[in-house]
Amino acid sequence: MTNVPSDIDIAQAAKKLPIADIAAKLDIGANDIIPFGHDKAKISYDFLNKLDGKKDGKLILVTAISPTPAGEGKTTTTVGLGDGLNAIGKNAVMCLREPSLGPCFGMKGGAAGGGYAQVVPMTDINLHFTGDFHAIGAAHNLLSALIDNHMHWENQLNIDPRRVTWRRVMDMNERALRTITSGLGGFHNGVVREAGFDITVASEIMACFCLATDLEDLRNRIGNITIGYTRDQKPVQARALKAEGAMTALLRDALQPNLVQTLENNPALMHGGPFANIAHGCNSVIATKTALKLSDYVVTEAGFGADLGAEKFLDIKCRKAGLNPDAIVLVATTKALKMHGGVAKSDLKGENVDAIKKGCANLGRHIRNLGQFGVPVTVAINHYVTDTNAEHEAIRDFCAEYNVACTVSSHWEHGGKGAVELAETVVDLIENQKSQFRPLYMDDVPLWEKARRIARNIYGAEDIIADQKVRNQFAAFEEQGYGHYPICMAKTQYSFSTDPQLLGAPEGHDVPIREIRLATGAEFLVVICGSIMTMPGLPRVPAAEGIDVTAEGRITGLF
């Protein structure tokens, strides 16, 4: 293709239907949605409560090889596959995560798909959307304010300022706020203590929001959050501060799932948006379960590579929500495989079958990893216009060695019709290979062993390592009754190791654990590995520098 319009140009030229018409495709009445303008809406609690007892559709997870700067296109493939399923006469709904402002203004860009496989309104979705992230940030920071306020007055709970574990959040990349000192300027400004910020997507409120099944469940989860410890090292929960009611009030409207549409006017639910490198990386349980009641096929995504997003989808989200996925689509691109094969980003345009073959080691590791979960897998090559037949054939031949079907899908260029073959492959996979889903580990496996099993079985590591303080934390959490919690590993997304420069399929490395965070609301343990940060920084040239608004109000340069 020549003179290809940008993603934002394609999105802004979309022929959108009124959101009530999209809702009608799912048998949702006009009175059961709360419109945000003409092209997006929330689905009301009244309607959600009517869905009990309906039969569930089939659940398809879209994941990818380890990400590179060349791009893989999970969201694009999720949208393309959903459009492709609808194009072959299937009733399919997509379940996506909401984008964070941090990457939009940082380096990664938006997260509403790409080319002719997008959800719209793209600019709204990538910016403020329906305000869910603002509500999550406000609820999180209300708890922060209540903690400091309690310590400022009589501190009846005897909270130790040195042992407050609850940080503040903002939905922006801001490295200067990773570690701060709060309460300076005199006694009237509160208790002086060391504190810090995470990005909103890493908030435990985001995790509770995405794992909650309803408002009452959300309220209970928030009340269970451990905010710190007393001077005699007893845990303090949010309900001791009487925080859960007001926080849930801030989240009441946000917890209703968002309805949008693709460029082809097919319905999509976008709700919640944790990152998979520092959180569990999946859209909300409420949105997924709603979609399963409304359609025959649900296509959802999990963030970053399968070692992060897919593992957490399967070991955390499916475990907590009782979901049983029917198929997994593993996305790869020739460019990304060439980078894993040692080719520099500047040299990716030319054909290089040898680099493809070498880079397929990364693809193979992910195929083997996913095989441990008992869910049928197929590979989708997200087609680029610079791809060659020889490169595609090399990937197909590699997949054939694993007895895995491999389909070239041109949804970026052609939308749903470009994904018809992929859609047919996925339907055939579901109909002819019954899923035997099983998690990587059972609840009763010790916490340290759970982390080790992920490192060895998924990352190809020799072992996990940690200093004695961290090892003691593992043991203490076990003794305190949290041993049944799943593990949420936080590490670089760019490598199976904790070294982002180590591409391909490294093995035999150690995974250093530097910190553990107890999430008693989300009911998992966050294990922070290597140098990963829960508050990202902006790159040397932020994407924000290229974003602007015309005199007519048209946003440019967003993606």
KAURQUI-V839540 format. One record per helix or strand of 2 or more residues. SS is the DSSP state (a for helix, b for strand). FROM is the first residue (numbers start at 1). TO is the last residue. If there is no record, write none. Layout:
# KAURQUI-V839540
ss->SS from->FROM to->TO
ss->SS from->FROM to->TO
This chain:
# KAURQUI-V839540
ss->a from->7 to->12
ss->a from->19 to->25
ss->a from->30 to->32
ss->b from->33 to->35
ss->b from->41 to->43
ss->a from->45 to->48
ss->b from->58 to->64
ss->a from->74 to->87
ss->b from->92 to->96
ss->a from->101 to->105
ss->b from->113 to->114
ss->b from->117 to->120
ss->a from->122 to->126
ss->a from->132 to->152
ss->b from->159 to->164
ss->b from->168 to->170
ss->a from->175 to->177
ss->b from->180 to->182
ss->a from->187 to->189
ss->b from->193 to->195
ss->b from->197 to->199
ss->a from->200 to->202
ss->a from->204 to->211
ss->a from->215 to->224
ss->b from->226 to->230
ss->b from->235 to->237
ss->a from->238 to->241
ss->a from->244 to->251
ss->b from->258 to->262
ss->b from->267 to->270
ss->a from->285 to->294
ss->b from->297 to->302
ss->a from->306 to->321
ss->b from->327 to->332
ss->a from->334 to->340
ss->a from->345 to->347
ss->a from->353 to->371
ss->b from->377 to->382
ss->a from->389 to->401
ss->b from->406 to->409
ss->a from->411 to->432
ss->a from->447 to->457
ss->b from->463 to->465
ss->a from->468 to->482
ss->b from->486 to->490
ss->b from->510 to->519
ss->b from->524 to->529
ss->a from->543 to->546
ss->b from->548 to->549
ss->b from->555 to->556
